[in-house]
């Protein structure tokens, strides 16, 4: 007996195991139609052999490939290894794996969210130059996260993706090398470089190759941008409606950082202005943090809701001046503060210290409901940083305090996307 489509969906939505979903596909045509959509809607490829099997299935059954809307590729088995036999086998594995992935991508016409994590773990001729797998793909993405190297193939792909709203660029290099050859490590043996042509990771501002420059009409709907290097923000933000930006200063000298700050923030924000700015720094300094805050106040026109990372001054007078600038950001509801210079550190004192600092800030900025305190001196003899979140929940008498270790996957590190 056939059930209604709604009944099938209710049953499938209550099945948590992917194995059980695969079994449901064999029960009846009605179950298969709904269970296949749940099974293939979101895919996570992280094992080499399993990834190749999935890709063969998608290539052999285009109907199934069209069900994929979100895909994450993070191949765990290609991380560097000390085994010489395993290292010799890796290039051969890559030569079959990535063409298989490329063929599968060409069948995913409805793919909307794509994440490709490479993290410098590749060897052989590819060495991170994998954007060729995106050639001739029919999909139009809404979000694209990748640390593939910036090359002609990646630029060509971005130039035709006119629906991307959320972009993460993990690798960027302006590549000012000349037309000669350059040496590059293979990742197999750091003492054995391979001579390659400079046509790999060359940034879009390299004047000698226009193919590495994004088209002015590319990414017309880009609202959220995360990039490891400020040069990428400087190249991408102007002329696009970016309102949420996370990046890091590439320079360490104050004048260089001021120039990067001016170039990166000018021309962004779209018609609605900036909503979130998360700008990291290799060397946090109280004076420059105040200059950054003053520049943000002058540029954002009061629309900003999230701001980080700023050094919280230790001195009382300096802190009052700091709060005075923050008060001008009327819509600010979340701020990230660096407190490594405090002695004793609030992380040693405990939650009461964080609540006290948070309540002090809220005397001047009552609209702030969440503060993230960042400390690289989490405790005596510790080098691991910590993030402590103080959040005021409606209806609760006191602020909620939560601490977490900074490990690159911290839950609070994505707050800037959601405010």
Secondary structure, 3 states (H helix, E strand, C coil): CCCCHHHHHHHHHCCCCHHHHHHHCCCCHHHHHHHHHHHHCEEEECCHHHHHHHHHHHHHCHHHHCCCCEEEECCHHHCCCCCHHHHHHHHHHHHHHHHHHHHHHCCCCCCCEEEECCCCCCCCCCCCCCHHHHCCCCCCCCEEEECCCCCHHHHHHHHHCCCCCEEEECCCCCCCCCCCEEEEECCCCCCCEEEEECCCCCCCCCCCCHHHCCCCCCCCCCCEEEECCHHHHHHHCCCCCCCEEEEECCCCCHHHHHHHHHHHHCCCCCCCCCCEEEEECCCCCHHHHHHHHHHHHHHHCCCCCEEEEEECCCCHHHHHHHHHHHCCCCCCCEEEEECCCCCCCHHHHCHHHHHHHHHHHHHHCCCCCEEEEEECCCCCCCCCCEEEEEECCCCCCCCEEEEEECCCCCHHHHHHHHC
